[in-house]
């Protein structure tokens, strides 16, 4: 209990500090490190189009595509030359890491060289996270009535002023806890029973720092944060969990700070419904996951084993509670990192991270989490406004059909990718029609669509179908939704501000917060509940849970 409480306290403090600092970077507010950072950034901005002050939302988006595409081409050449991956594996890996998903269909220890790990995987983790935060900045500015800014400036500032220095400090903390940071790829050791064993090493601390800070996920090793070289102690486990919360939670606070700057003290309250809704969903998921794993598997009783707790697939250093907490944090903040085997959880336990990714609005990933939940905020404003006969407006701007059409498209794309491709996968499965096989396919596409990256590892996913299908889902889930979300901010920016009246709907009240939670639940339940019934829920019923 003390350890879990420590996480919430440290995470809350870290999110607040991160939000203040992200707000400072977003607005280029003066601070002590400004002089030093500006000198580092100046030559980098000269290499790009970073000297322009502002871009349109379309120019901002296509600048993002341009930078990401260059990284994919260069990274693809390195992987093709240095790794033993197939062509579809290379395509999948590039799609996965450039979209901030990090869904791994390869074994990191044996498939990649240190060159590939450092100059493709780690570089893309920095770049994809910085890209998401930068787009989040532009989205916040557009809603707040500010120009969108310059993508190259924003990305450079995020990298130089936030991701690189913070990741460096986190890396040192992890090295202090025993995480390796070396250019030695492997080492052969003699075990106590006289055998030899190969230990895989490398720049693990650097990988882990940006993996969690940038909500990237994946792992330097196949078993992720269950491996002692990635996560050796309870302190490193706490560091990793807190690190996952910093950017997504900080972006929600940065939004509140920015709205307050533009709309006065009352504007700060606009972020509270989002924070409260996210926290409510987070706590419900955590409690359900702990309950499901402590209830255990009744089928174990037939083998003479304890059926009251499910320790299968869990690191005994962390146990059920810390495995559940890590999984909830990783799923809610769309990181995809694991310190236990998700496929070994009970059906209802494994359903919890799946549901969090289906919602895709509980804090979320770097930058995009805020944009995803704002789609439901717009929907709630529009529906409540129509029901009570008040003007559907947000931050003084009227919400009309053009915005709502794009909001509906963003909301529909997510389930369409998940359910459509899951149905295709089930149709193509040969001799595999169990409830659990459906859950595995459903989880894989849910993780890909939510840019999460975790998976039910019992799925044999390194095939042409899984590599190409999940690549498509990751790319569409990332870039098409970003395009639509920026276009919504662009439409809102063009509108004239309206003064508040008696007919204006307040969007910072407890009643609006409840309405937001209800609408998220209703839409998600109507969309995903039938698939969940056929998968994890039916599996749980068949096991007597």
C-alpha positions as CSV (number, residue, x, y, z in Angstrom):
1,X,0.0,0.0,0.0
2,X,2.8,2.4,0.9
3,X,4.6,1.7,-2.4
4,X,1.4,2.3,-4.4
5,X,0.6,5.5,-2.5
6,X,4.2,6.7,-3.2
7,X,3.6,6.2,-6.9
8,X,0.4,8.4,-6.9
9,X,2.1,11.2,-4.8
10,X,5.3,11.3,-6.9
11,X,3.4,11.0,-10.2
12,X,1.1,13.9,-9.2
13,X,4.1,16.1,-8.4
14,X,5.9,15.1,-11.5
15,X,2.8,15.7,-13.7
16,X,2.4,19.2,-12.3
17,X,6.1,20.1,-12.8
18,X,6.0,18.6,-16.3
19,X,2.9,20.5,-17.2
20,X,4.4,23.8,-16.1
21,X,7.5,23.2,-18.1
22,X,5.8,22.0,-21.2
23,X,3.6,25.2,-21.1
24,X,6.8,27.2,-20.8
25,X,8.3,25.5,-23.9
26,X,5.1,25.8,-25.9
27,X,5.0,29.5,-25.4
28,X,8.8,30.0,-25.4
29,X,8.5,31.8,-22.1
30,X,11.8,33.0,-20.6
31,X,13.5,30.8,-18.1
32,X,17.0,30.3,-16.7
33,X,18.1,27.8,-19.4
34,X,16.8,29.9,-22.3
35,X,20.2,31.4,-23.3
36,X,22.0,28.0,-23.4
37,X,19.1,26.2,-25.1
38,X,18.7,29.0,-27.7
39,X,22.4,28.7,-28.8
40,X,22.0,24.9,-29.3
41,X,18.8,25.3,-31.2
42,X,19.9,28.1,-33.6
43,X,22.1,26.0,-35.9
44,X,19.5,23.2,-36.0
45,X,16.7,25.5,-37.0
46,X,18.8,26.9,-39.8
47,X,19.0,23.4,-41.3
48,X,15.2,23.3,-41.5
49,X,12.4,25.7,-42.1
50,X,12.5,26.7,-38.5
51,X,13.1,30.4,-39.0
52,X,9.5,31.1,-40.0
53,X,7.3,32.2,-37.1
54,X,4.0,30.5,-37.9
55,X,2.5,27.9,-40.1
56,X,-1.0,27.0,-41.2
57,X,-2.4,23.7,-39.8
58,X,-1.8,22.0,-43.1
59,X,1.8,23.2,-43.4
60,X,2.3,22.1,-39.8
61,X,1.0,18.6,-40.6
62,X,3.0,18.1,-43.8
63,X,6.2,19.3,-42.1
64,X,5.6,16.4,-39.6
65,X,5.1,14.0,-42.4
66,X,8.3,15.2,-44.2
67,X,10.5,14.8,-41.1
68,X,9.0,11.4,-40.2
69,X,9.4,10.1,-43.8
70,X,13.1,11.1,-43.9
71,X,13.6,9.2,-40.6
72,X,11.8,6.1,-42.0
73,X,13.9,6.1,-45.2
74,X,17.2,6.4,-43.3
75,X,16.2,4.0,-40.6
76,X,15.0,1.5,-43.2
77,X,18.4,1.5,-44.9
78,X,20.2,0.9,-41.6
79,X,17.8,-2.0,-40.6
80,X,18.0,-3.6,-44.0
81,X,21.8,-3.6,-44.0
82,X,22.5,-4.5,-40.3
83,X,19.6,-6.7,-39.1
84,X,18.4,-10.2,-40.0
85,X,14.8,-9.0,-40.4
86,X,12.5,-9.9,-43.4
87,X,11.2,-7.1,-45.6
88,X,7.8,-7.1,-43.9
89,X,9.5,-7.1,-40.4
90,X,11.4,-4.0,-41.5
91,X,8.2,-2.3,-42.7
92,X,6.4,-3.2,-39.5
93,X,9.3,-2.0,-37.3
94,X,9.6,1.3,-39.0
95,X,5.8,1.9,-39.0
96,X,5.7,0.9,-35.3
97,X,8.5,3.1,-34.0
98,X,7.8,6.2,-36.1
99,X,4.1,6.2,-34.9
100,X,5.2,6.0,-31.2
101,X,3.7,2.5,-31.0
102,X,6.7,0.2,-30.6
103,X,4.8,-3.0,-31.3
104,X,7.6,-5.5,-31.7
105,X,7.3,-8.5,-34.0
106,X,11.0,-9.3,-33.5
107,X,13.3,-10.5,-30.7
108,X,15.4,-7.4,-29.8
109,X,18.3,-9.4,-28.4
110,X,19.0,-11.4,-31.5
111,X,17.4,-9.4,-34.4
112,X,19.1,-6.1,-34.0
113,X,22.7,-4.9,-33.7
114,X,23.6,-2.1,-31.3
115,X,23.8,0.1,-34.4
116,X,20.2,-0.6,-35.1
117,X,19.1,-0.2,-31.5
118,X,20.8,3.2,-31.1
119,X,20.5,4.9,-34.5
120,X,17.1,3.6,-35.5
121,X,15.1,2.5,-32.5
122,X,16.2,5.0,-29.9
123,X,16.4,7.9,-32.4
124,X,12.8,7.1,-33.6
125,X,11.6,7.0,-30.0
126,X,12.9,10.5,-29.5
127,X,11.5,11.7,-32.8
128,X,8.1,10.2,-32.6
129,X,7.5,11.5,-29.1
130,X,8.7,15.0,-30.0
131,X,6.4,14.9,-33.1
132,X,3.4,14.0,-31.0
133,X,4.1,16.7,-28.4
134,X,4.7,19.3,-31.1
135,X,1.3,18.5,-32.7
136,X,-0.3,18.6,-29.3
137,X,1.2,22.1,-28.9
138,X,-0.3,23.2,-32.2
139,X,-3.7,21.8,-31.3
140,X,-3.7,23.6,-27.9
141,X,-2.7,26.9,-29.6
142,X,-5.5,26.5,-32.2
143,X,-8.2,25.9,-29.6
144,X,-6.8,28.8,-27.5
145,X,-7.0,31.3,-30.3
146,X,-3.3,31.4,-31.0
147,X,-1.4,30.8,-34.3
148,X,-0.3,27.2,-34.7
149,X,3.4,28.0,-34.5
150,X,6.3,26.3,-36.4
151,X,6.6,22.5,-36.4
152,X,10.4,22.6,-36.7
153,X,10.7,25.1,-33.8
154,X,8.4,23.1,-31.6
155,X,10.0,19.7,-32.3
156,X,13.5,21.2,-31.7
157,X,12.5,22.8,-28.5
158,X,10.8,19.6,-27.2
159,X,13.9,17.6,-28.0
160,X,16.6,20.1,-26.7
161,X,14.7,21.5,-23.8
162,X,12.7,18.5,-22.5
163,X,13.2,15.0,-23.9
164,X,17.0,14.8,-24.2
165,X,17.9,16.4,-20.8
166,X,15.2,14.7,-18.9
167,X,15.9,11.3,-20.5
168,X,19.6,11.8,-19.7
169,X,18.8,12.4,-16.0
170,X,16.5,9.4,-15.9
171,X,19.1,7.3,-17.6
172,X,21.6,8.1,-14.8
173,X,19.0,7.2,-12.2
174,X,18.5,3.8,-13.9
175,X,22.2,3.2,-14.1
176,X,22.3,4.0,-10.3
177,X,19.7,1.2,-9.9
178,X,21.8,-1.3,-11.9
179,X,20.5,-1.0,-15.5
180,X,23.4,-1.6,-18.0
181,X,24.6,1.3,-20.2
182,X,27.4,-0.1,-22.3
183,X,28.5,-0.7,-25.9
184,X,29.2,-4.3,-25.2
185,X,26.6,-6.3,-27.0
186,X,26.9,-9.5,-25.1
187,X,29.0,-11.3,-22.6
188,X,29.5,-15.0,-22.0
189,X,29.5,-16.0,-18.3
190,X,30.0,-19.3,-16.4
191,X,27.0,-20.2,-14.2
192,X,27.3,-21.8,-10.8
193,X,26.4,-25.3,-12.2
194,X,29.4,-25.2,-14.6
195,X,27.5,-24.2,-17.8
196,X,28.0,-21.1,-20.0
197,X,25.3,-18.5,-20.7
198,X,25.2,-15.5,-23.0
199,X,24.0,-12.3,-21.4
200,X,22.8,-9.6,-23.8
201,X,23.8,-6.1,-22.9
202,X,23.9,-2.7,-24.5
203,X,22.7,0.9,-23.9
204,X,19.7,-0.3,-22.0
205,X,19.4,2.7,-19.6
206,X,19.3,5.1,-22.5
207,X,16.6,2.9,-24.2
208,X,14.5,2.6,-21.1
209,X,14.7,6.3,-20.3
210,X,13.2,7.5,-23.6
211,X,11.0,4.4,-23.9
212,X,9.0,5.5,-20.8
213,X,9.4,9.2,-21.0
214,X,8.2,9.3,-24.6
215,X,5.4,6.7,-24.0
216,X,7.0,4.5,-26.6
217,X,6.9,1.1,-25.0
218,X,8.5,-2.1,-26.3
219,X,11.7,-3.3,-24.8
220,X,15.4,-3.7,-25.2
221,X,14.8,-7.3,-24.3
222,X,11.9,-9.5,-25.5
223,X,10.4,-9.8,-21.9
224,X,10.5,-6.0,-21.4
225,X,10.5,-4.6,-17.9
226,X,10.2,-8.0,-16.4
227,X,13.9,-8.5,-17.2
228,X,16.2,-7.5,-14.3
229,X,18.6,-5.8,-16.7
230,X,15.7,-3.5,-17.7
231,X,14.0,-3.2,-14.3
232,X,16.2,-4.4,-11.5
233,X,14.6,-3.0,-8.4
234,X,11.4,-1.7,-6.9
235,X,12.9,1.8,-7.2
236,X,13.6,1.4,-10.9
237,X,10.0,0.1,-11.2
238,X,8.7,3.2,-9.5
239,X,10.9,5.5,-11.7
240,X,9.6,3.8,-14.8
241,X,5.9,4.1,-13.8
242,X,6.2,7.8,-12.8
243,X,8.1,8.5,-16.0
244,X,5.3,7.2,-18.2
245,X,2.9,9.7,-16.6
246,X,5.0,12.9,-17.1
247,X,4.2,13.9,-20.7
248,X,0.6,12.8,-21.1
249,X,-0.5,14.1,-17.8
250,X,1.7,17.2,-18.2
251,X,0.0,18.0,-21.6
252,X,-3.4,18.1,-19.9
253,X,-2.1,20.6,-17.4
254,X,-0.3,22.6,-20.1
255,X,-3.6,22.9,-21.9
256,X,-5.2,24.3,-18.7
257,X,-2.3,26.7,-18.2
258,X,-2.5,27.9,-21.8
259,X,-6.3,28.4,-21.7
260,X,-5.9,30.4,-18.5
261,X,-3.4,32.7,-20.3
262,X,-5.8,33.4,-23.1
263,X,-9.2,33.3,-21.2
264,X,-8.4,34.4,-17.7
265,X,-8.5,32.5,-14.4
266,X,-11.7,30.6,-15.3
267,X,-9.9,29.1,-18.2
268,X,-7.8,26.9,-15.9
269,X,-10.9,25.0,-15.0
270,X,-11.3,23.7,-18.6
271,X,-8.7,21.0,-18.0
272,X,-10.4,19.7,-14.8
273,X,-13.1,17.6,-16.4
274,X,-10.5,15.8,-18.5
275,X,-8.2,15.2,-15.6
276,X,-11.1,13.9,-13.4
277,X,-12.5,11.7,-16.1
278,X,-9.1,10.2,-16.8
279,X,-8.4,9.6,-13.1
280,X,-11.8,7.9,-12.6
281,X,-11.3,5.5,-15.5
282,X,-7.7,4.8,-14.3
283,X,-8.8,3.9,-10.8
284,X,-11.6,1.7,-12.0
285,X,-9.3,-0.2,-14.3
286,X,-6.6,-0.6,-11.6
287,X,-9.1,-1.9,-9.0
288,X,-10.7,-4.3,-11.5
289,X,-7.3,-5.7,-12.6
290,X,-6.2,-6.3,-9.0
291,X,-9.5,-8.0,-8.2
292,X,-9.4,-10.2,-11.3
293,X,-5.8,-11.4,-10.6
294,X,-6.4,-12.0,-6.9
295,X,-9.6,-13.9,-7.7
296,X,-7.4,-16.2,-9.8
297,X,-8.2,-19.1,-12.0
298,X,-10.7,-21.7,-10.6
299,X,-9.4,-24.3,-13.1
300,X,-6.1,-24.5,-11.1
301,X,-8.1,-26.2,-8.3
302,X,-8.5,-29.3,-10.4
303,X,-4.7,-29.5,-10.5
304,X,-4.4,-29.2,-6.7
305,X,-3.1,-25.7,-6.9
306,X,-4.2,-22.5,-5.2
307,X,-6.9,-21.0,-7.3
308,X,-7.3,-17.8,-5.4
309,X,-4.4,-15.9,-6.9
310,X,-2.9,-15.8,-10.4
311,X,0.8,-15.5,-10.3
312,X,1.4,-17.0,-13.7
313,X,3.5,-14.8,-15.9
314,X,4.3,-12.3,-13.1
315,X,7.7,-11.3,-11.8
316,X,7.7,-12.4,-8.1
317,X,9.7,-9.3,-7.2
318,X,6.6,-7.2,-8.0
319,X,3.7,-9.5,-7.4
320,X,0.1,-9.0,-8.3
321,X,-0.5,-5.4,-7.2
322,X,2.6,-3.9,-8.7
323,X,2.1,-5.9,-11.9
324,X,-1.4,-4.6,-12.1
325,X,-0.4,-1.0,-11.4
326,X,2.4,-1.1,-14.0
327,X,-0.1,-2.6,-16.6
328,X,-2.7,0.0,-15.8
329,X,-0.2,2.9,-16.1
330,X,1.3,1.5,-19.3
331,X,-2.2,1.1,-20.9
332,X,-3.7,4.3,-19.7
333,X,-0.7,6.4,-20.8
334,X,-0.4,4.3,-24.0
335,X,3.2,3.3,-23.4
336,X,2.9,-0.5,-24.0
337,X,5.7,-1.4,-21.6
338,X,5.2,-4.5,-19.5
339,X,6.6,-6.0,-16.3
340,X,4.5,-9.1,-16.5
341,X,3.0,-11.4,-19.3
342,X,-0.3,-10.0,-20.3
343,X,-1.3,-13.2,-22.0
344,X,-1.0,-15.0,-18.7
345,X,-3.5,-12.8,-16.9
346,X,-7.0,-14.0,-16.2
347,X,-9.5,-13.2,-19.0
348,X,-11.0,-10.3,-17.1
349,X,-7.5,-9.1,-16.1
350,X,-6.3,-9.1,-19.7
351,X,-9.5,-7.3,-20.7
352,X,-8.6,-4.3,-18.6
353,X,-5.6,-2.9,-20.6
354,X,-7.6,-3.8,-23.8
355,X,-10.5,-1.6,-22.6
356,X,-8.2,1.3,-21.7
357,X,-6.8,1.2,-25.2
358,X,-10.2,0.9,-26.7
359,X,-11.3,4.1,-24.8
360,X,-8.0,5.7,-25.9
361,X,-8.8,8.8,-23.9
362,X,-7.5,8.0,-20.4
363,X,-4.5,10.4,-20.3
364,X,-3.2,8.8,-23.5
365,X,0.2,9.2,-25.2
366,X,2.6,12.1,-26.0
367,X,0.5,14.9,-27.2
368,X,-2.1,12.8,-28.9
369,X,-3.8,11.8,-25.6
370,X,-5.1,15.3,-25.1
371,X,-6.3,15.5,-28.7
372,X,-8.2,12.2,-28.4
373,X,-10.1,13.2,-25.3
374,X,-10.9,16.6,-26.7
375,X,-12.9,14.8,-29.5
376,X,-15.2,13.5,-26.7
377,X,-15.3,16.9,-25.1
378,X,-16.6,18.4,-28.4
379,X,-19.1,15.6,-28.7
380,X,-20.3,16.1,-25.1
381,X,-20.6,19.9,-25.6
382,X,-22.6,19.4,-28.8
383,X,-24.9,16.8,-27.4
384,X,-25.6,18.6,-24.2
385,X,-26.1,21.8,-26.0
386,X,-28.7,20.3,-28.2
387,X,-30.5,18.5,-25.4
388,X,-30.9,21.6,-23.2
389,X,-31.3,24.1,-26.0
390,X,-28.1,26.0,-25.4
391,X,-25.4,27.1,-27.9
392,X,-22.8,24.4,-28.3
393,X,-19.6,26.4,-27.9
394,X,-16.2,25.7,-26.4
395,X,-13.7,28.4,-25.2
396,X,-16.0,31.1,-26.7
397,X,-16.1,29.5,-30.2
398,X,-19.3,28.0,-31.6
399,X,-19.1,24.3,-32.5
400,X,-20.9,23.6,-35.8
401,X,-21.4,20.8,-38.4
402,X,-18.0,21.1,-40.0
403,X,-16.2,20.4,-36.7
404,X,-18.6,17.7,-35.7
405,X,-18.2,15.8,-38.9
406,X,-14.5,15.6,-38.3
407,X,-15.0,14.7,-34.7
408,X,-17.3,11.9,-35.7
409,X,-14.7,10.7,-38.2
410,X,-11.9,10.6,-35.6
411,X,-14.1,8.7,-33.2
412,X,-15.2,6.2,-35.8
413,X,-11.7,5.5,-37.3
414,X,-10.5,3.9,-34.0
415,X,-13.2,1.1,-33.7
416,X,-13.3,0.7,-37.5
417,X,-9.6,-0.2,-37.5
418,X,-9.8,-2.5,-34.5
419,X,-13.0,-4.4,-35.3
420,X,-12.6,-4.5,-39.0
421,X,-9.1,-6.0,-39.0
422,X,-10.0,-8.3,-36.1
423,X,-12.9,-9.7,-38.2
424,X,-10.5,-10.1,-41.1
425,X,-7.9,-11.9,-38.9
426,X,-10.6,-14.3,-37.5
427,X,-11.7,-15.1,-41.0
428,X,-8.2,-16.0,-42.0
429,X,-7.3,-18.0,-38.9
430,X,-7.1,-21.7,-39.7
431,X,-8.2,-24.1,-36.9
432,X,-8.1,-21.3,-34.3
433,X,-11.6,-20.3,-33.2
434,X,-11.3,-20.2,-29.4
435,X,-12.4,-17.2,-27.3
436,X,-8.8,-16.6,-26.3
437,X,-7.6,-16.6,-29.9
438,X,-10.2,-13.9,-30.6
439,X,-8.9,-12.0,-27.6
440,X,-5.4,-12.2,-28.9
441,X,-6.3,-10.8,-32.3
442,X,-8.5,-8.1,-30.8
443,X,-5.8,-7.1,-28.4
444,X,-3.2,-6.9,-31.2
445,X,-5.2,-4.5,-33.3
446,X,-6.4,-2.5,-30.3
447,X,-2.8,-2.0,-29.3
448,X,-1.8,-1.0,-32.9
449,X,-4.7,1.4,-33.3
450,X,-4.1,3.1,-29.9
451,X,-0.4,3.4,-30.7
452,X,0.3,1.4,-27.5
453,X,2.6,-1.5,-28.5
454,X,1.9,-4.2,-25.9
455,X,0.5,-7.5,-26.9
456,X,-0.7,-11.0,-26.0
457,X,2.5,-12.7,-26.8
458,X,0.9,-16.1,-27.4
459,X,0.0,-14.7,-30.8
460,X,2.4,-15.8,-33.5
461,X,2.6,-12.3,-34.9
462,X,5.7,-12.4,-37.1
463,X,3.9,-13.3,-40.4
464,X,3.3,-11.3,-43.5
465,X,-0.4,-10.8,-42.6
466,X,0.3,-9.5,-39.0
467,X,3.2,-7.4,-40.1
468,X,1.4,-5.6,-42.9
469,X,-2.0,-5.4,-41.4
470,X,-0.8,-3.9,-38.1
471,X,1.5,-1.5,-40.0
472,X,-1.5,-0.2,-41.9
473,X,-3.5,0.2,-38.6
474,X,-0.7,2.0,-36.9
475,X,-0.1,4.5,-39.7
476,X,-3.8,5.3,-40.2
477,X,-4.4,5.4,-36.4
478,X,-1.6,7.9,-36.1
479,X,-1.6,10.2,-39.1
480,X,-5.1,10.3,-40.4
481,X,-6.5,11.1,-36.9
482,X,-3.8,13.8,-36.5
483,X,-4.7,15.4,-39.8
484,X,-8.4,15.5,-38.8
485,X,-7.7,16.8,-35.3
486,X,-5.5,19.6,-36.6
487,X,-8.1,20.5,-39.1
488,X,-10.6,20.9,-36.3
489,X,-8.3,23.2,-34.4
490,X,-7.8,25.1,-37.7
491,X,-11.6,25.6,-38.1
492,X,-11.9,26.7,-34.5
493,X,-9.1,29.2,-34.9
494,X,-10.9,31.0,-37.7
495,X,-14.1,31.5,-35.7
496,X,-14.9,34.8,-34.0
497,X,-15.1,34.6,-30.2
498,X,-18.5,35.0,-28.7
499,X,-19.2,36.6,-25.3
500,X,-20.7,34.4,-22.7
501,X,-24.5,34.6,-22.2
502,X,-27.2,32.9,-20.2
503,X,-27.4,30.4,-23.0
504,X,-23.8,29.4,-22.9
505,X,-23.0,25.9,-21.7
506,X,-20.5,25.7,-18.9
507,X,-17.8,23.1,-19.7
508,X,-15.9,23.2,-16.4
509,X,-18.6,22.1,-14.0
510,X,-19.1,18.7,-12.1
511,X,-22.2,18.1,-14.2
512,X,-20.3,18.4,-17.4
513,X,-17.6,16.1,-16.1
514,X,-20.3,13.4,-15.4
515,X,-21.7,13.9,-18.8
516,X,-18.3,13.5,-20.4
517,X,-17.7,10.2,-18.5
518,X,-21.2,8.9,-19.4
519,X,-20.8,9.7,-23.1
520,X,-17.4,8.0,-23.3
521,X,-18.8,4.9,-21.6
522,X,-21.9,4.8,-23.8
523,X,-20.1,5.2,-27.1
524,X,-17.4,2.7,-26.2
525,X,-19.8,0.2,-24.7
526,X,-22.0,0.3,-27.8
527,X,-19.0,-0.1,-30.0
528,X,-16.8,-2.6,-28.4
529,X,-18.9,-4.6,-25.9
530,X,-20.1,-7.2,-28.4
531,X,-16.5,-8.1,-29.3
532,X,-15.6,-8.2,-25.6
533,X,-18.5,-10.6,-24.9
534,X,-17.2,-13.0,-27.6
535,X,-13.6,-12.8,-26.4
536,X,-12.5,-12.2,-22.8
537,X,-15.9,-12.2,-21.2
538,X,-17.0,-15.5,-22.8
539,X,-13.6,-17.0,-21.9
540,X,-14.1,-15.9,-18.3
541,X,-17.6,-17.4,-18.2
542,X,-16.3,-20.7,-19.6
543,X,-13.7,-20.9,-16.8
544,X,-16.3,-20.3,-14.1
545,X,-15.0,-16.8,-13.2
